[in-house]
Amino acid sequence: MSNSIDTRSPFFPKGRNPVDKTQTGQVGGPERNSPDRAGELMNKTSQDAKVSIPEGVRDFSRIKKVAGAAPEVDNSEKIARLKAQIQAGTYEMDYDGIADKMLQSEF
């Protein structure tokens, strides 16, 4: 069942029932601000429309670009070797190395 009532606004150019533009006074499209008014608006908004991006965000963006450009690392051989050592019971943990890493991350 088709709805014969068009609820879309005639404002949108691809509406089903376009309004004759000669009746609305918008033959040439929307009016533009005069150069003086455009300058006045630019002056007022330029003071409020400033965005500052923190340096940390900029650094993160740079790091992400570099990391994305780096070649992919394939650790499948290392993972398979470690799994085999763990299953065989021959894997030995480096306790001093683990302690050093823990201290580095804390301080």
Biopython code that builds the backbone (N, CA, C, O; Angstrom):
import numpy as np
from Bio.PDB.StructureBuilder import StructureBuilder

atoms = [
    (1, "MET", "N", (0.849, -1.184, 0.000)),
    (1, "MET", "CA", (0.000, 0.000, 0.000)),
    (1, "MET", "C", (0.884, 1.233, 0.000)),
    (1, "MET", "O", (1.790, 1.339, 0.827)),
    (2, "SER", "N", (0.650, 2.132, -0.876)),
    (2, "SER", "CA", (1.474, 3.317, -1.044)),
    (2, "SER", "C", (0.841, 4.505, -0.341)),
    (2, "SER", "O", (-0.374, 4.694, -0.402)),
    (3, "ASN", "N", (1.647, 5.290, 0.315)),
    (3, "ASN", "CA", (1.178, 6.480, 1.000)),
    (3, "ASN", "C", (1.199, 7.636, 0.010)),
    (3, "ASN", "O", (2.259, 7.960, -0.525)),
    (4, "SER", "N", (0.079, 8.254, -0.241)),
    (4, "SER", "CA", (0.010, 9.325, -1.228)),
    (4, "SER", "C", (0.344, 10.684, -0.635)),
    (4, "SER", "O", (0.419, 11.670, -1.367)),
    (5, "ILE", "N", (0.544, 10.756, 0.667)),
    (5, "ILE", "CA", (0.865, 12.028, 1.303)),
    (5, "ILE", "C", (2.372, 12.159, 1.373)),
    (5, "ILE", "O", (3.052, 11.300, 1.933)),
    (6, "ASP", "N", (2.896, 13.237, 0.803)),
    (6, "ASP", "CA", (4.334, 13.489, 0.822)),
    (6, "ASP", "C", (4.650, 14.347, 2.031)),
    (6, "ASP", "O", (4.231, 15.503, 2.102)),
    (7, "THR", "N", (5.395, 13.785, 2.996)),
    (7, "THR", "CA", (5.712, 14.516, 4.221)),
    (7, "THR", "C", (7.050, 15.223, 4.135)),
    (7, "THR", "O", (7.439, 15.926, 5.068)),
    (8, "ARG", "N", (7.757, 15.048, 3.033)),
    (8, "ARG", "CA", (9.059, 15.699, 2.904)),
    (8, "ARG", "C", (8.887, 17.174, 2.603)),
    (8, "ARG", "O", (7.955, 17.589, 1.915)),
    (9, "SER", "N", (9.791, 17.934, 3.126)),
    (9, "SER", "CA", (9.764, 19.372, 2.926)),
    (9, "SER", "C", (10.126, 19.720, 1.486)),
    (9, "SER", "O", (10.981, 19.057, 0.899)),
    (10, "PRO", "N", (9.508, 20.728, 0.908)),
    (10, "PRO", "CA", (9.878, 21.143, -0.450)),
    (10, "PRO", "C", (11.265, 21.785, -0.485)),
    (10, "PRO", "O", (11.769, 22.123, -1.556)),
    (11, "PHE", "N", (11.872, 21.950, 0.671)),
    (11, "PHE", "CA", (13.211, 22.541, 0.736)),
    (11, "PHE", "C", (14.233, 21.683, 0.016)),
    (11, "PHE", "O", (15.139, 22.208, -0.632)),
    (12, "PHE", "N", (14.096, 20.353, 0.122)),
    (12, "PHE", "CA", (15.066, 19.452, -0.464)),
    (12, "PHE", "C", (14.874, 19.360, -1.969)),
    (12, "PHE", "O", (13.752, 19.171, -2.438)),
    (13, "PRO", "N", (15.952, 19.489, -2.732)),
    (13, "PRO", "CA", (15.820, 19.573, -4.191)),
    (13, "PRO", "C", (15.309, 18.304, -4.847)),
    (13, "PRO", "O", (14.748, 18.389, -5.940)),
    (14, "LYS", "N", (15.467, 17.150, -4.253)),
    (14, "LYS", "CA", (15.020, 15.910, -4.883)),
    (14, "LYS", "C", (13.702, 15.421, -4.288)),
    (14, "LYS", "O", (13.388, 14.232, -4.356)),
    (15, "GLY", "N", (12.944, 16.327, -3.713)),
    (15, "GLY", "CA", (11.644, 15.977, -3.159)),
    (15, "GLY", "C", (10.678, 15.595, -4.265)),
    (15, "GLY", "O", (10.899, 15.915, -5.433)),
    (16, "ARG", "N", (9.613, 14.915, -3.896)),
    (16, "ARG", "CA", (8.642, 14.466, -4.895)),
    (16, "ARG", "C", (7.802, 15.610, -5.440)),
    (16, "ARG", "O", (7.384, 15.576, -6.597)),
    (17, "ASN", "N", (7.553, 16.609, -4.627)),
    (17, "ASN", "CA", (6.718, 17.729, -5.039)),
    (17, "ASN", "C", (7.525, 19.019, -5.011)),
    (17, "ASN", "O", (7.381, 19.812, -4.081)),
    (18, "PRO", "N", (8.365, 19.243, -6.002)),
    (18, "PRO", "CA", (9.176, 20.451, -5.966)),
    (18, "PRO", "C", (8.313, 21.704, -6.079)),
    (18, "PRO", "O", (7.326, 21.742, -6.813)),
    (19, "VAL", "N", (8.712, 22.714, -5.338)),
    (19, "VAL", "CA", (8.011, 23.993, -5.353)),
    (19, "VAL", "C", (8.581, 24.829, -6.472)),
    (19, "VAL", "O", (9.788, 24.810, -6.714)),
    (20, "ASP", "N", (7.738, 25.551, -7.148)),
    (20, "ASP", "CA", (8.188, 26.434, -8.225)),
    (20, "ASP", "C", (9.049, 27.525, -7.601)),
    (20, "ASP", "O", (8.554, 28.313, -6.795)),
    (21, "LYS", "N", (10.315, 27.584, -7.956)),
    (21, "LYS", "CA", (11.246, 28.523, -7.337)),
    (21, "LYS", "C", (10.910, 29.973, -7.658)),
    (21, "LYS", "O", (11.329, 30.874, -6.931)),
    (22, "THR", "N", (10.180, 30.212, -8.707)),
    (22, "THR", "CA", (9.823, 31.592, -9.030)),
    (22, "THR", "C", (8.826, 32.130, -8.021)),
    (22, "THR", "O", (8.740, 33.343, -7.830)),
    (23, "GLN", "N", (8.057, 31.241, -7.359)),
    (23, "GLN", "CA", (7.098, 31.686, -6.360)),
    (23, "GLN", "C", (7.778, 31.978, -5.027)),
    (23, "GLN", "O", (7.306, 32.830, -4.274)),
    (24, "THR", "N", (8.862, 31.298, -4.722)),
    (24, "THR", "CA", (9.513, 31.480, -3.422)),
    (24, "THR", "C", (10.555, 32.585, -3.450)),
    (24, "THR", "O", (11.037, 32.991, -2.393)),
    (25, "GLY", "N", (10.913, 33.080, -4.616)),
    (25, "GLY", "CA", (11.905, 34.142, -4.698)),
    (25, "GLY", "C", (13.325, 33.635, -4.659)),
    (25, "GLY", "O", (14.240, 34.435, -4.462)),
    (26, "GLN", "N", (13.559, 32.340, -4.836)),
    (26, "GLN", "CA", (14.897, 31.766, -4.770)),
    (26, "GLN", "C", (15.337, 31.278, -6.141)),
    (26, "GLN", "O", (15.818, 30.153, -6.281)),
    (27, "VAL", "N", (15.178, 32.101, -7.125)),
    (27, "VAL", "CA", (15.529, 31.709, -8.479)),
    (27, "VAL", "C", (17.031, 31.486, -8.608)),
    (27, "VAL", "O", (17.446, 30.509, -9.231)),
    (28, "GLY", "N", (17.848, 32.348, -8.048)),
    (28, "GLY", "CA", (19.300, 32.252, -8.179)),
    (28, "GLY", "C", (19.968, 31.501, -7.062)),
    (28, "GLY", "O", (21.193, 31.560, -6.954)),
    (29, "GLY", "N", (19.244, 30.802, -6.229)),
    (29, "GLY", "CA", (19.837, 30.106, -5.097)),
    (29, "GLY", "C", (19.820, 30.978, -3.862)),
    (29, "GLY", "O", (19.250, 32.069, -3.888)),
    (30, "PRO", "N", (20.425, 30.529, -2.787)),
    (30, "PRO", "CA", (20.406, 31.320, -1.545)),
    (30, "PRO", "C", (21.233, 32.590, -1.697)),
    (30, "PRO", "O", (22.231, 32.634, -2.416)),
    (31, "GLU", "N", (20.773, 33.622, -0.989)),
    (31, "GLU", "CA", (21.484, 34.901, -1.046)),
    (31, "GLU", "C", (22.810, 34.792, -0.305)),
    (31, "GLU", "O", (22.913, 34.091, 0.701)),
    (32, "ARG", "N", (23.794, 35.472, -0.797)),
    (32, "ARG", "CA", (25.109, 35.512, -0.159)),
    (32, "ARG", "C", (25.233, 36.800, 0.641)),
    (32, "ARG", "O", (24.581, 37.802, 0.345)),
    (33, "ASN", "N", (26.088, 36.752, 1.667)),
    (33, "ASN", "CA", (26.361, 37.960, 2.435)),
    (33, "ASN", "C", (27.173, 38.928, 1.595)),
    (33, "ASN", "O", (27.967, 38.530, 0.743)),
    (34, "SER", "N", (26.957, 40.196, 1.855)),
    (34, "SER", "CA", (27.767, 41.202, 1.174)),
    (34, "SER", "C", (29.204, 41.070, 1.675)),
    (34, "SER", "O", (29.426, 40.505, 2.745)),
    (35, "PRO", "N", (30.177, 41.576, 0.931)),
    (35, "PRO", "CA", (31.567, 41.482, 1.396)),
    (35, "PRO", "C", (31.785, 42.113, 2.767)),
    (35, "PRO", "O", (32.581, 41.612, 3.562)),
    (36, "ASP", "N", (31.080, 43.215, 3.048)),
    (36, "ASP", "CA", (31.217, 43.856, 4.363)),
    (36, "ASP", "C", (30.684, 42.943, 5.468)),
    (36, "ASP", "O", (31.319, 42.772, 6.508)),
    (37, "ARG", "N", (29.501, 42.357, 5.224)),
    (37, "ARG", "CA", (28.890, 41.469, 6.221)),
    (37, "ARG", "C", (29.730, 40.199, 6.396)),
    (37, "ARG", "O", (29.877, 39.704, 7.513)),
    (38, "ALA", "N", (30.280, 39.672, 5.297)),
    (38, "ALA", "CA", (31.128, 38.487, 5.390)),
    (38, "ALA", "C", (32.368, 38.783, 6.227)),
    (38, "ALA", "O", (32.782, 37.946, 7.030)),
    (39, "GLY", "N", (32.964, 39.957, 6.050)),
    (39, "GLY", "CA", (34.122, 40.360, 6.856)),
    (39, "GLY", "C", (33.770, 40.496, 8.323)),
    (39, "GLY", "O", (34.525, 40.067, 9.195)),
    (40, "GLU", "N", (32.605, 41.102, 8.594)),
    (40, "GLU", "CA", (32.146, 41.273, 9.975)),
    (40, "GLU", "C", (31.932, 39.909, 10.639)),
    (40, "GLU", "O", (32.340, 39.705, 11.783)),
    (41, "LEU", "N", (31.292, 38.977, 9.924)),
    (41, "LEU", "CA", (31.073, 37.640, 10.473)),
    (41, "LEU", "C", (32.392, 36.912, 10.700)),
    (41, "LEU", "O", (32.553, 36.217, 11.703)),
    (42, "MET", "N", (33.326, 37.064, 9.784)),
    (42, "MET", "CA", (34.630, 36.415, 9.922)),
    (42, "MET", "C", (35.362, 36.947, 11.148)),
    (42, "MET", "O", (35.984, 36.180, 11.883)),
    (43, "ASN", "N", (35.290, 38.256, 11.372)),
    (43, "ASN", "CA", (35.917, 38.865, 12.548)),
    (43, "ASN", "C", (35.348, 38.295, 13.836)),
    (43, "ASN", "O", (36.095, 37.936, 14.747)),
    (44, "LYS", "N", (34.036, 38.212, 13.912)),
    (44, "LYS", "CA", (33.386, 37.729, 15.139)),
    (44, "LYS", "C", (33.650, 36.246, 15.384)),
    (44, "LYS", "O", (33.913, 35.837, 16.515)),
    (45, "THR", "N", (33.581, 35.450, 14.336)),
    (45, "THR", "CA", (33.732, 34.009, 14.532)),
    (45, "THR", "C", (35.179, 33.576, 14.656)),
    (45, "THR", "O", (35.453, 32.529, 15.244)),
    (46, "SER", "N", (36.110, 34.342, 14.124)),
    (46, "SER", "CA", (37.516, 33.933, 14.192)),
    (46, "SER", "C", (38.026, 33.904, 15.630)),
    (46, "SER", "O", (38.946, 33.153, 15.952)),
    (47, "GLN", "N", (37.430, 34.719, 16.489)),
    (47, "GLN", "CA", (37.855, 34.720, 17.892)),
    (47, "GLN", "C", (37.338, 33.489, 18.633)),
    (47, "GLN", "O", (37.989, 33.004, 19.558)),
    (48, "ASP", "N", (36.177, 32.985, 18.232)),
    (48, "ASP", "CA", (35.551, 31.866, 18.940)),
    (48, "ASP", "C", (35.777, 30.521, 18.263)),
    (48, "ASP", "O", (35.572, 29.479, 18.886)),
    (49, "ALA", "N", (36.185, 30.521, 17.029)),
    (49, "ALA", "CA", (36.254, 29.279, 16.267)),
    (49, "ALA", "C", (37.659, 28.695, 16.215)),
    (49, "ALA", "O", (38.040, 28.094, 15.210)),
    (50, "LYS", "N", (38.422, 28.861, 17.268)),
    (50, "LYS", "CA", (39.777, 28.331, 17.298)),
    (50, "LYS", "C", (39.789, 26.990, 18.022)),
    (50, "LYS", "O", (39.130, 26.808, 19.046)),
    (51, "VAL", "N", (40.542, 26.075, 17.471)),
    (51, "VAL", "CA", (40.671, 24.741, 18.064)),
    (51, "VAL", "C", (42.140, 24.511, 18.358)),
    (51, "VAL", "O", (42.997, 24.749, 17.507)),
    (52, "SER", "N", (42.427, 24.052, 19.555)),
    (52, "SER", "CA", (43.814, 23.718, 19.876)),
    (52, "SER", "C", (43.895, 22.222, 20.132)),
    (52, "SER", "O", (43.103, 21.660, 20.889)),
    (53, "ILE", "N", (44.858, 21.595, 19.494)),
    (53, "ILE", "CA", (45.055, 20.157, 19.642)),
    (53, "ILE", "C", (46.254, 19.955, 20.561)),
    (53, "ILE", "O", (47.347, 20.441, 20.268)),
    (54, "PRO", "N", (46.061, 19.239, 21.672)),
    (54, "PRO", "CA", (47.166, 19.033, 22.611)),
    (54, "PRO", "C", (48.335, 18.300, 21.943)),
    (54, "PRO", "O", (48.148, 17.500, 21.025)),
    (55, "GLU", "N", (49.527, 18.592, 22.422)),
    (55, "GLU", "CA", (50.745, 18.002, 21.852)),
    (55, "GLU", "C", (50.739, 16.480, 21.969)),
    (55, "GLU", "O", (51.253, 15.791, 21.087)),
    (56, "GLY", "N", (50.161, 15.947, 23.049)),
    (56, "GLY", "CA", (50.079, 14.499, 23.219)),
    (56, "GLY", "C", (49.272, 13.834, 22.113)),
    (56, "GLY", "O", (49.613, 12.741, 21.660)),
    (57, "VAL", "N", (48.203, 14.494, 21.680)),
    (57, "VAL", "CA", (47.377, 13.954, 20.599)),
    (57, "VAL", "C", (48.158, 14.000, 19.284)),
    (57, "VAL", "O", (48.088, 13.072, 18.478)),
    (58, "ARG", "N", (48.888, 15.068, 19.081)),
    (58, "ARG", "CA", (49.716, 15.177, 17.871)),
    (58, "ARG", "C", (50.783, 14.081, 17.854)),
    (58, "ARG", "O", (51.028, 13.458, 16.821)),
    (59, "ASP", "N", (51.418, 13.849, 19.014)),
    (59, "ASP", "CA", (52.430, 12.789, 19.104)),
    (59, "ASP", "C", (51.814, 11.433, 18.808)),
    (59, "ASP", "O", (52.394, 10.627, 18.081)),
    (60, "PHE", "N", (50.629, 11.179, 19.377)),
    (60, "PHE", "CA", (49.953, 9.909, 19.141)),
    (60, "PHE", "C", (49.671, 9.726, 17.648)),
    (60, "PHE", "O", (49.840, 8.634, 17.104)),
    (61, "SER", "N", (49.245, 10.791, 17.004)),
    (61, "SER", "CA", (48.954, 10.711, 15.570)),
    (61, "SER", "C", (50.211, 10.375, 14.778)),
    (61, "SER", "O", (50.172, 9.559, 13.857)),
    (62, "ARG", "N", (51.319, 11.004, 15.136)),
    (62, "ARG", "CA", (52.589, 10.715, 14.445)),
    (62, "ARG", "C", (53.026, 9.271, 14.675)),
    (62, "ARG", "O", (53.463, 8.595, 13.744)),
    (63, "ILE", "N", (52.907, 8.803, 15.913)),
    (63, "ILE", "CA", (53.294, 7.425, 16.250)),
    (63, "ILE", "C", (52.422, 6.436, 15.489)),
    (63, "ILE", "O", (52.912, 5.428, 14.979)),
    (64, "LYS", "N", (51.128, 6.730, 15.415)),
    (64, "LYS", "CA", (50.201, 5.832, 14.715)),
    (64, "LYS", "C", (50.557, 5.743, 13.228)),
    (64, "LYS", "O", (50.493, 4.663, 12.639)),
    (65, "LYS", "N", (50.930, 6.867, 12.623)),
    (65, "LYS", "CA", (51.324, 6.853, 11.210)),
    (65, "LYS", "C", (52.574, 6.009, 10.998)),
    (65, "LYS", "O", (52.640, 5.217, 10.058)),
    (66, "VAL", "N", (53.571, 6.178, 11.874)),
    (66, "VAL", "CA", (54.817, 5.418, 11.746)),
    (66, "VAL", "C", (54.552, 3.933, 11.966)),
    (66, "VAL", "O", (55.062, 3.092, 11.226)),
    (67, "ALA", "N", (53.758, 3.611, 12.979)),
    (67, "ALA", "CA", (53.457, 2.204, 13.260)),
    (67, "ALA", "C", (52.669, 1.575, 12.112)),
    (67, "ALA", "O", (52.867, 0.405, 11.784)),
    (68, "GLY", "N", (51.788, 2.344, 11.513)),
    (68, "GLY", "CA", (51.010, 1.831, 10.391)),
    (68, "GLY", "C", (51.861, 1.587, 9.158)),
    (68, "GLY", "O", (51.556, 0.708, 8.352)),
    (69, "ALA", "N", (52.936, 2.368, 9.010)),
    (69, "ALA", "CA", (53.809, 2.217, 7.848)),
    (69, "ALA", "C", (54.864, 1.131, 8.053)),
    (69, "ALA", "O", (55.507, 0.709, 7.091)),
    (70, "ALA", "N", (55.051, 0.675, 9.287)),
    (70, "ALA", "CA", (56.062, -0.346, 9.575)),
    (70, "ALA", "C", (55.636, -1.692, 8.989)),
    (70, "ALA", "O", (54.447, -1.999, 8.912)),
    (71, "PRO", "N", (56.619, -2.486, 8.579)),
    (71, "PRO", "CA", (56.274, -3.801, 8.031)),
    (71, "PRO", "C", (55.700, -4.705, 9.124)),
    (71, "PRO", "O", (56.050, -4.583, 10.298)),
    (72, "GLU", "N", (54.825, -5.601, 8.719)),
    (72, "GLU", "CA", (54.195, -6.511, 9.665)),
    (72, "GLU", "C", (55.218, -7.534, 10.158)),
    (72, "GLU", "O", (56.019, -8.044, 9.375)),
    (73, "VAL", "N", (55.187, -7.830, 11.457)),
    (73, "VAL", "CA", (56.124, -8.773, 12.061)),
    (73, "VAL", "C", (55.433, -10.120, 12.208)),
    (73, "VAL", "O", (54.310, -10.205, 12.704)),
    (74, "ASP", "N", (56.121, -11.176, 11.769)),
    (74, "ASP", "CA", (55.570, -12.522, 11.881)),
    (74, "ASP", "C", (56.283, -13.244, 13.022)),
    (74, "ASP", "O", (57.447, -13.625, 12.897)),
    (75, "ASN", "N", (55.576, -13.427, 14.129)),
    (75, "ASN", "CA", (56.129, -14.101, 15.308)),
    (75, "ASN", "C", (55.655, -15.537, 15.425)),
    (75, "ASN", "O", (55.781, -16.141, 16.490)),
    (76, "SER", "N", (55.117, -16.091, 14.366)),
    (76, "SER", "CA", (54.536, -17.428, 14.468)),
    (76, "SER", "C", (55.584, -18.485, 14.817)),
    (76, "SER", "O", (55.285, -19.425, 15.554)),
    (77, "GLU", "N", (56.810, -18.346, 14.299)),
    (77, "GLU", "CA", (57.866, -19.318, 14.630)),
    (77, "GLU", "C", (58.230, -19.241, 16.108)),
    (77, "GLU", "O", (58.388, -20.268, 16.768)),
    (78, "LYS", "N", (58.362, -18.026, 16.622)),
    (78, "LYS", "CA", (58.726, -17.840, 18.029)),
    (78, "LYS", "C", (57.620, -18.395, 18.934)),
    (78, "LYS", "O", (57.906, -19.042, 19.941)),
    (79, "ILE", "N", (56.373, -18.142, 18.576)),
    (79, "ILE", "CA", (55.243, -18.626, 19.373)),
    (79, "ILE", "C", (55.206, -20.153, 19.364)),
    (79, "ILE", "O", (54.993, -20.780, 20.402)),
    (80, "ALA", "N", (55.414, -20.742, 18.201)),
    (80, "ALA", "CA", (55.416, -22.213, 18.100)),
    (80, "ALA", "C", (56.544, -22.806, 18.929)),
    (80, "ALA", "O", (56.350, -23.823, 19.595)),
    (81, "ARG", "N", (57.726, -22.184, 18.898)),
    (81, "ARG", "CA", (58.864, -22.682, 19.677)),
    (81, "ARG", "C", (58.584, -22.596, 21.175)),
    (81, "ARG", "O", (58.885, -23.530, 21.918)),
    (82, "LEU", "N", (57.997, -21.457, 21.629)),
    (82, "LEU", "CA", (57.686, -21.302, 23.050)),
    (82, "LEU", "C", (56.617, -22.291, 23.496)),
    (82, "LEU", "O", (56.714, -22.857, 24.585)),
    (83, "LYS", "N", (55.599, -22.507, 22.667)),
    (83, "LYS", "CA", (54.565, -23.492, 22.999)),
    (83, "LYS", "C", (55.163, -24.881, 23.163)),
    (83, "LYS", "O", (54.824, -25.614, 24.092)),
    (84, "ALA", "N", (56.059, -25.230, 22.243)),
    (84, "ALA", "CA", (56.690, -26.562, 22.309)),
    (84, "ALA", "C", (57.523, -26.695, 23.567)),
    (84, "ALA", "O", (57.502, -27.747, 24.205)),
    (85, "GLN", "N", (58.271, -25.639, 23.950)),
    (85, "GLN", "CA", (59.089, -25.686, 25.164)),
    (85, "GLN", "C", (58.209, -25.820, 26.405)),
    (85, "GLN", "O", (58.530, -26.576, 27.322)),
    (86, "ILE", "N", (57.096, -25.083, 26.430)),
    (86, "ILE", "CA", (56.191, -25.148, 27.594)),
    (86, "ILE", "C", (55.588, -26.537, 27.706)),
    (86, "ILE", "O", (55.538, -27.107, 28.796)),
    (87, "GLN", "N", (55.134, -27.083, 26.597)),
    (87, "GLN", "CA", (54.521, -28.423, 26.620)),
    (87, "GLN", "C", (55.530, -29.500, 27.008)),
    (87, "GLN", "O", (55.180, -30.478, 27.669)),
    (88, "ALA", "N", (56.780, -29.315, 26.594)),
    (88, "ALA", "CA", (57.810, -30.308, 26.927)),
    (88, "ALA", "C", (58.355, -30.101, 28.332)),
    (88, "ALA", "O", (59.061, -30.964, 28.855)),
    (89, "GLY", "N", (58.035, -28.963, 28.953)),
    (89, "GLY", "CA", (58.527, -28.674, 30.298)),
    (89, "GLY", "C", (59.959, -28.180, 30.315)),
    (89, "GLY", "O", (60.612, -28.224, 31.357)),
    (90, "THR", "N", (60.459, -27.713, 29.185)),
    (90, "THR", "CA", (61.848, -27.249, 29.114)),
    (90, "THR", "C", (61.958, -25.722, 29.092)),
    (90, "THR", "O", (63.063, -25.187, 29.007)),
    (91, "TYR", "N", (60.836, -25.024, 29.167)),
    (91, "TYR", "CA", (60.878, -23.552, 29.134)),
    (91, "TYR", "C", (61.383, -23.032, 30.463)),
    (91, "TYR", "O", (60.868, -23.413, 31.514)),
    (92, "GLU", "N", (62.393, -22.159, 30.433)),
    (92, "GLU", "CA", (62.943, -21.571, 31.643)),
    (92, "GLU", "C", (62.684, -20.069, 31.630)),
    (92, "GLU", "O", (63.034, -19.368, 30.681)),
    (93, "MET", "N", (62.076, -19.604, 32.682)),
    (93, "MET", "CA", (61.767, -18.175, 32.779)),
    (93, "MET", "C", (63.001, -17.421, 33.249)),
    (93, "MET", "O", (63.777, -17.923, 34.062)),
    (94, "ASP", "N", (63.172, -16.219, 32.734)),
    (94, "ASP", "CA", (64.259, -15.332, 33.131)),
    (94, "ASP", "C", (63.723, -14.411, 34.234)),
    (94, "ASP", "O", (63.186, -13.337, 33.964)),
    (95, "TYR", "N", (63.884, -14.863, 35.484)),
    (95, "TYR", "CA", (63.314, -14.128, 36.607)),
    (95, "TYR", "C", (63.935, -12.752, 36.772)),
    (95, "TYR", "O", (63.237, -11.797, 37.112)),
    (96, "ASP", "N", (65.243, -12.636, 36.536)),
    (96, "ASP", "CA", (65.898, -11.320, 36.649)),
    (96, "ASP", "C", (65.376, -10.371, 35.568)),
    (96, "ASP", "O", (65.152, -9.191, 35.839)),
    (97, "GLY", "N", (65.185, -10.869, 34.362)),
    (97, "GLY", "CA", (64.652, -10.036, 33.275)),
    (97, "GLY", "C", (63.240, -9.565, 33.567)),
    (97, "GLY", "O", (62.891, -8.415, 33.297)),
    (98, "ILE", "N", (62.420, -10.464, 34.126)),
    (98, "ILE", "CA", (61.046, -10.110, 34.478)),
    (98, "ILE", "C", (61.045, -9.040, 35.569)),
    (98, "ILE", "O", (60.280, -8.078, 35.496)),
    (99, "ALA", "N", (61.904, -9.207, 36.582)),
    (99, "ALA", "CA", (61.988, -8.231, 37.672)),
    (99, "ALA", "C", (62.440, -6.875, 37.142)),
    (99, "ALA", "O", (61.900, -5.844, 37.544)),
    (100, "ASP", "N", (63.424, -6.865, 36.245)),
    (100, "ASP", "CA", (63.899, -5.601, 35.661)),
    (100, "ASP", "C", (62.781, -4.895, 34.902)),
    (100, "ASP", "O", (62.609, -3.685, 35.043)),
    (101, "LYS", "N", (62.022, -5.632, 34.103)),
    (101, "LYS", "CA", (60.916, -5.040, 33.340)),
    (101, "LYS", "C", (59.846, -4.483, 34.276)),
    (101, "LYS", "O", (59.278, -3.423, 34.016)),
    (102, "MET", "N", (59.573, -5.208, 35.375)),
    (102, "MET", "CA", (58.571, -4.731, 36.336)),
    (102, "MET", "C", (59.039, -3.441, 36.988)),
    (102, "MET", "O", (58.245, -2.520, 37.175)),
    (103, "LEU", "N", (60.309, -3.365, 37.334)),
    (103, "LEU", "CA", (60.831, -2.146, 37.960)),
    (103, "LEU", "C", (60.842, -0.976, 36.978)),
    (103, "LEU", "O", (60.561, 0.160, 37.359)),
    (104, "GLN", "N", (61.163, -1.253, 35.722)),
    (104, "GLN", "CA", (61.163, -0.184, 34.713)),
    (104, "GLN", "C", (59.766, 0.379, 34.498)),
    (104, "GLN", "O", (59.604, 1.583, 34.303)),
    (105, "SER", "N", (58.758, -0.485, 34.532)),
    (105, "SER", "CA", (57.401, -0.003, 34.294)),
    (105, "SER", "C", (56.867, 0.759, 35.509)),
    (105, "SER", "O", (55.986, 1.607, 35.361)),
    (106, "GLU", "N", (57.378, 0.474, 36.693)),
    (106, "GLU", "CA", (56.927, 1.159, 37.905)),
    (106, "GLU", "C", (57.609, 2.510, 38.092)),
    (106, "GLU", "O", (57.008, 3.428, 38.649)),
    (107, "PHE", "N", (58.835, 2.644, 37.642)),
    (107, "PHE", "CA", (59.569, 3.884, 37.895)),
    (107, "PHE", "C", (59.835, 4.576, 36.633)),
    (107, "PHE", "O", (60.446, 5.645, 36.632)),
]
sb = StructureBuilder()
sb.init_structure("model")
sb.init_model(0)
sb.init_chain("A")
sb.init_seg("    ")
for serial, (resi, resn, name, xyz) in enumerate(atoms, 1):
    if name == "N":
        sb.init_residue(resn, " ", resi, " ")
    sb.init_atom(name, np.array(xyz, "f"), 0.0, 1.0, " ", f" {name:<3s}", serial, name[0])
structure = sb.get_structure()
